[in-house]
Amino acid sequence: MQGHLTDGVVEVGANGRERYYDSSGYGRPRGSGVVLSRVEAAHLLHRGDLDAVDGQGFADFLAANADVTVRFLVYKDLRDRGFYVSPAREGWVDDPAGADFVVHPRGDGPWDGTTEHRVRVVGERASVPLESLGDVVLAVVDEESEITYLETGRPDVSGTSEMAFDGRTAGRLLEDRVLCWDPPAELYESDFYGQRMDRDDDTLQLSLLEAAYLAEEGQLDLQGGVDALVDRGREVEGERFDRRLAVYRELRDRGVVPKTGFKFGADFRTYADVESVDDLGHSELLVRVLPTGTDRSPRDLALDVRLAHGVRKRMVFALVEGSEVRWLSVSRLTP
């Protein structure tokens, strides 16, 4: 059968609907014919199920429509995995914005109106606005045409950790940390604030973030109060300190205990259900704090995900604007 390219789609006439849409889920019906996206037409040409488009075979058609090459590679991969795949075009699928394809659940086709994944295709050198993610799978095509799927979501970051210490303690600001010489035991043992000086010394070393949060809550007294801590934080970190403090505050308020993620190359590692440091278990999340509006390359996302997976954690980004924090999770996906 022959196709004709017009207005960005490929039209196939009589019997096209039965042959391509009804039997295999390609395109959308138009009378007894069918309208195909250019990616679908390329795939049918590649399979030999479509003879030509305006006289062009697969090689010539793809060369003339080179902008669909990367999307074609992902479409072919998903089809090879046994999925029906619909181009995310207005009027073809629900909610097409921000996606290139809709992948239907196994056993379903475009006629079922169901969605397993919304897929956005990017090359490895692309720049991806993080705030545009959360409801799509990124299909990253690298320079050797291998495909990595990254699932993104908007997680509910929460835990059951409750503050055991109910009182006030004194601290002293020294450079970029605070020392509490005579802290209540539960501040460390139950609430997991700070780090003991050593096993036989109860002196507690607090980070600037921990100290600022405790001071805000009225549980830490020190000269200069919260302002002194925030000023010192801005001296050593600039605006990054304010973003990290906003995220630290949000996590603690959600019942999650954040600790430094430095050894993992992140801002925080987190514990959702802390009752005692003697029965702590593994941290669940690695959190990277970034300003809202940050773009990140697929290469950097893949590095973050690989790092988190290697230490049995989930990668979460905290996108901060003022005091507002939005959460974004990214993980590997095998369709």
Sequence and secondary structure as in RCSB ss.txt:
>XXXX:A:sequence
MQGHLTDGVVEVGANGRERYYDSSGYGRPRGSGVVLSRVEAAHLLHRGDLDAVDGQGFADFLAANADVTVRFLVY
KDLRDRGFYVSPAREGWVDDPAGADFVVHPRGDGPWDGTTEHRVRVVGERASVPLESLGDVVLAVVDEESEITYL
ETGRPDVSGTSEMAFDGRTAGRLLEDRVLCWDPPAELYESDFYGQRMDRDDDTLQLSLLEAAYLAEEGQLDLQGG
VDALVDRGREVEGERFDRRLAVYRELRDRGVVPKTGFKFGADFRTYADVESVDDLGHSELLVRVLPTGTDRSPRD
LALDVRLAHGVRKRMVFALVEGSEVRWLSVSRLTP
>XXXX:A:secstr
 EEEEETTEEEE TTHIIIIIIHH  SEEETTEEEEEHHHHHHHHHHTSS EETTB HHHHHHHTGGGHHHHHHH
HHHHHTT  EEE  BTTBS  TT SEEE  TT  GGGT  SEEEEEEETT  EEGGG SS EEEEE TTS EEEE
EEE             S EE EEETTEEEESS  HHHHHTT  SEEEETTEEEEEEEHHHHHHHHHTT EE TTH
HHHHHHHHHHHHTHHHHHHHHHHHHHHHTT EEEE GGGTSSEEEESS S GGG     EEEEEEETT EE HHH
HHHHHHHHHHTT EEEEEEEETTEEEEEEEEEE  
